């Protein structure tokens, strides 16, 4: 069987583990809130109504693609494109290409940042592999001007961070929703996790600061990921409602087995 992402790929190692996925989740939550196109997510009403569910949906689509056959991944990508197309038709305007690229770029960037924060530095070849997977997703969706290589992507990513992010009323509202749905302790924990993984531009716009109490305990956490302490820390990040979904992040998504 031909897979969209080959077995043994570092991309599967990243997206097949709850720890790294939750850090990707944290970074994406920060950058989604700042993106100038976040009004599109407000248009559907899904993001402010339940931001955690909306972010889990993005994560699950990414995992489905990573673990599917080539044909299955293409169907999943086409489904994403169709969903966005329906939203565009309902609103009567097109989502800008730069907004699509922003989402691809944050998935690339936070895949790298989360893994390196929790595990080890990635090799240039591994970074290229991560870039290639999501670049292929973008091209299948018809997103224009996706860079050809990781090296070409790096300066474009910086340009997008500089041009496409701002602190707006949507940002303030979305962070209020994060606090409402997470509760004070988990919200505090989210912001500390975000400090570790987001780029400087995001950290400054959100005034996250640079000091995180999470950093000193990371070495201990790495050694206890499969022990009770590691399981408790994962469960502490999100409300009990999402516990089953968090635990499922450590397994191959069942929904992909039919592809």
C-alpha positions as CSV (number, residue, x, y, z in Angstrom):
1,X,0.0,0.0,0.0
2,X,1.2,3.5,-0.8
3,X,1.0,5.9,2.1
4,X,0.8,9.7,2.1
5,X,3.4,9.7,4.9
6,X,5.7,6.6,4.9
7,X,5.8,4.4,8.0
8,X,8.8,5.3,10.2
9,X,8.7,9.0,9.2
10,X,9.4,11.6,11.8
11,X,6.1,13.2,10.8
12,X,4.3,10.1,12.2
13,X,6.5,10.2,15.3
14,X,5.4,13.8,15.9
15,X,1.7,13.4,15.1
16,X,1.4,10.0,16.7
17,X,2.1,11.2,20.3
18,X,-0.2,13.1,22.5
19,X,2.6,15.1,24.1
20,X,3.8,16.7,20.9
21,X,0.3,17.1,19.5
22,X,-0.8,19.0,22.6
23,X,2.1,21.4,22.2
24,X,1.2,21.9,18.5
25,X,-2.3,22.5,19.8
26,X,-1.0,25.2,22.2
27,X,1.0,27.0,19.5
28,X,-1.9,26.8,17.0
29,X,-4.3,28.3,19.6
30,X,-2.0,31.3,20.0
31,X,-1.4,31.9,16.3
32,X,-5.0,31.3,15.2
33,X,-6.1,34.0,17.6
34,X,-3.8,36.6,16.0
35,X,-4.3,35.8,12.4
36,X,-5.9,38.6,10.4
37,X,-8.2,36.0,8.8
38,X,-9.6,34.7,12.1
39,X,-12.9,36.4,11.2
40,X,-13.5,33.5,8.8
41,X,-13.6,31.2,11.8
42,X,-15.9,33.6,13.6
43,X,-18.2,33.6,10.5
44,X,-19.1,29.9,11.0
45,X,-19.5,30.5,14.8
46,X,-17.7,27.2,15.6
47,X,-14.5,28.8,16.9
48,X,-15.9,31.1,19.6
49,X,-18.7,28.6,20.6
50,X,-16.2,25.9,21.3
51,X,-12.5,26.7,20.5
52,X,-11.2,23.5,21.9
53,X,-13.4,21.4,19.7
54,X,-12.5,23.5,16.7
55,X,-8.8,23.0,17.3
56,X,-9.2,19.3,17.9
57,X,-11.0,19.1,14.6
58,X,-7.9,20.6,12.9
59,X,-5.6,18.2,14.7
60,X,-7.8,15.2,13.8
61,X,-7.8,16.1,10.1
62,X,-4.0,16.4,10.2
63,X,-3.6,13.0,11.9
64,X,-6.0,11.4,9.5
65,X,-3.8,12.6,6.6
66,X,-0.6,11.6,8.2
67,X,-1.7,8.0,8.8
68,X,-3.7,7.4,5.7
69,X,-2.9,5.7,2.4
70,X,-2.2,8.0,-0.5
71,X,-5.8,7.7,-1.7
72,X,-7.2,8.1,1.7
73,X,-5.2,11.2,2.5
74,X,-6.2,12.7,-0.8
75,X,-9.9,12.1,0.1
76,X,-9.4,13.7,3.5
77,X,-7.7,16.8,1.9
78,X,-10.4,17.0,-0.7
79,X,-13.0,16.9,2.2
80,X,-11.2,19.9,3.9
81,X,-11.2,21.8,0.6
82,X,-14.9,21.1,0.1
83,X,-15.8,22.3,3.7
84,X,-13.9,25.5,3.1
85,X,-15.5,25.9,-0.3
86,X,-19.0,25.7,1.3
87,X,-18.1,28.4,3.8
88,X,-16.8,30.6,1.0
89,X,-20.0,30.1,-1.0
90,X,-22.1,30.9,2.1
91,X,-20.2,34.1,2.8
92,X,-20.0,35.1,-0.9
93,X,-16.2,35.6,-0.9
94,X,-13.0,33.6,-1.1
95,X,-10.7,32.9,1.7
96,X,-7.4,34.5,0.7
97,X,-4.6,32.3,-0.4
98,X,-2.3,33.8,2.2
99,X,-4.7,32.6,5.0
100,X,-4.5,29.0,3.6
101,X,-0.7,29.3,3.5
102,X,-0.7,30.6,7.1
103,X,-2.4,27.5,8.4
104,X,0.0,25.2,6.5
105,X,2.9,27.2,7.8
106,X,1.9,27.0,11.4
107,X,1.4,23.2,11.1
108,X,4.9,23.0,9.7
109,X,6.5,25.3,12.3
110,X,4.8,23.9,15.4
111,X,5.4,20.3,14.3
112,X,9.1,21.2,14.4
113,X,9.0,23.4,17.5
114,X,6.9,21.0,19.6
115,X,9.1,18.0,18.8
116,X,12.3,19.9,19.5
117,X,10.9,21.3,22.7
118,X,9.9,17.8,24.0
119,X,12.3,15.5,22.3
120,X,15.5,16.5,20.5
121,X,16.8,18.7,17.7
122,X,15.6,17.7,14.2
123,X,18.0,17.1,11.4
124,X,17.8,19.2,8.2
125,X,16.5,16.1,6.4
126,X,13.7,15.6,9.0
127,X,12.7,19.3,8.8
128,X,12.6,19.0,5.0
129,X,10.4,15.9,5.4
130,X,7.9,17.8,7.7
131,X,7.8,20.6,5.2
132,X,7.2,18.3,2.3
133,X,4.2,16.6,3.9
134,X,2.3,19.8,4.5
135,X,3.4,21.4,1.2
136,X,1.8,18.4,-0.6
137,X,-1.4,19.0,1.4
138,X,-1.4,22.6,0.3
139,X,-0.8,21.8,-3.3
140,X,-3.6,19.2,-3.3
141,X,-5.9,21.8,-1.9
142,X,-4.9,24.2,-4.7
143,X,-3.1,26.7,-2.5
144,X,-0.9,28.9,-4.6
145,X,2.7,30.0,-4.0
146,X,3.6,27.2,-1.6
147,X,7.5,27.3,-1.5
148,X,9.3,24.4,-3.1
149,X,11.7,23.6,-0.2
150,X,12.2,24.0,3.5
151,X,15.0,26.5,2.9
152,X,12.7,28.6,0.6
153,X,9.9,28.4,3.2
154,X,11.9,29.9,6.1
155,X,12.0,33.5,4.9
156,X,8.4,33.3,3.6
157,X,7.3,32.1,7.0
158,X,9.0,35.1,8.6
159,X,7.2,37.4,6.1
160,X,3.9,35.9,6.9
161,X,4.5,36.3,10.7
162,X,5.3,40.0,10.1
163,X,2.4,40.7,7.7
164,X,-0.5,38.5,8.7
165,X,-0.7,38.7,12.5
166,X,-2.2,41.4,14.7
167,X,-3.8,41.7,18.1
168,X,-7.5,42.4,17.5
169,X,-10.9,42.3,19.2
170,X,-11.1,38.7,17.9
171,X,-7.8,37.9,19.7
172,X,-9.1,39.3,23.0
173,X,-12.5,37.5,22.6
174,X,-10.9,34.2,21.7
175,X,-8.5,34.3,24.7
176,X,-11.6,35.0,26.9
177,X,-13.2,31.9,25.4
178,X,-10.0,29.8,26.1
179,X,-10.2,30.9,29.7
180,X,-13.9,30.2,29.9
181,X,-13.6,26.7,28.4
182,X,-10.3,25.7,30.2
183,X,-10.8,27.3,33.6
184,X,-8.2,29.5,35.3
185,X,-5.5,26.8,36.0
186,X,-5.6,25.1,32.6
187,X,-5.6,28.6,30.9
188,X,-2.5,29.5,32.9
189,X,-0.9,26.2,31.9
190,X,-1.8,26.9,28.2
191,X,-0.1,30.3,28.3
192,X,3.1,28.8,29.9
193,X,3.2,26.0,27.2
194,X,2.7,28.7,24.5
195,X,5.7,30.6,25.8
196,X,7.9,27.6,25.0
197,X,6.8,27.0,21.4
198,X,5.6,30.2,19.7
199,X,7.9,32.5,17.7
200,X,9.0,35.8,19.1
201,X,6.4,37.7,17.0
202,X,3.5,35.8,18.5
203,X,4.9,36.0,22.0
204,X,5.3,39.7,21.8
205,X,1.8,40.4,20.3
206,X,0.2,38.3,23.0
207,X,2.5,39.6,25.7
208,X,3.2,36.1,26.9
209,X,6.6,36.8,28.4
210,X,9.6,34.5,28.1
211,X,9.8,32.8,31.5
212,X,7.9,29.5,31.8
213,X,7.8,27.3,34.9
214,X,7.3,24.4,32.4
215,X,10.8,24.6,31.0
216,X,12.7,23.4,34.2
217,X,10.5,20.4,34.5
218,X,10.7,19.2,30.9
219,X,13.7,16.9,31.6
220,X,11.7,15.2,34.3
221,X,8.7,15.0,32.1
222,X,10.6,13.4,29.2
223,X,11.6,10.6,31.6
224,X,8.1,10.0,32.9
225,X,6.0,10.4,29.8
226,X,4.7,6.8,30.1
227,X,4.5,6.9,33.9
228,X,1.8,8.2,36.2
229,X,3.3,11.7,36.4
230,X,3.4,12.0,32.6
231,X,-0.2,10.8,32.2
232,X,-1.4,13.2,34.9
233,X,0.3,16.1,33.2
234,X,-1.4,15.3,29.9
235,X,-4.8,15.0,31.6
236,X,-4.2,18.3,33.4
237,X,-3.8,20.3,30.2
238,X,-7.4,19.9,29.0
239,X,-10.8,19.4,30.7
240,X,-12.0,15.9,31.5
241,X,-14.5,16.2,28.6
242,X,-11.5,15.8,26.3
243,X,-9.7,13.0,28.2
244,X,-10.7,10.3,25.7
245,X,-9.6,12.4,22.8
246,X,-6.2,13.1,24.5
247,X,-5.6,9.4,25.1
248,X,-6.6,8.7,21.5
249,X,-3.7,10.9,20.3
250,X,-1.3,8.2,21.4
251,X,-2.8,5.7,18.9
252,X,-3.2,5.4,15.2
253,X,-6.6,7.0,14.3
254,X,-9.2,4.2,13.8
255,X,-11.0,6.2,11.1
256,X,-8.0,5.9,8.8
257,X,-8.0,2.1,8.8
258,X,-10.8,2.1,6.2
259,X,-8.8,4.2,3.7
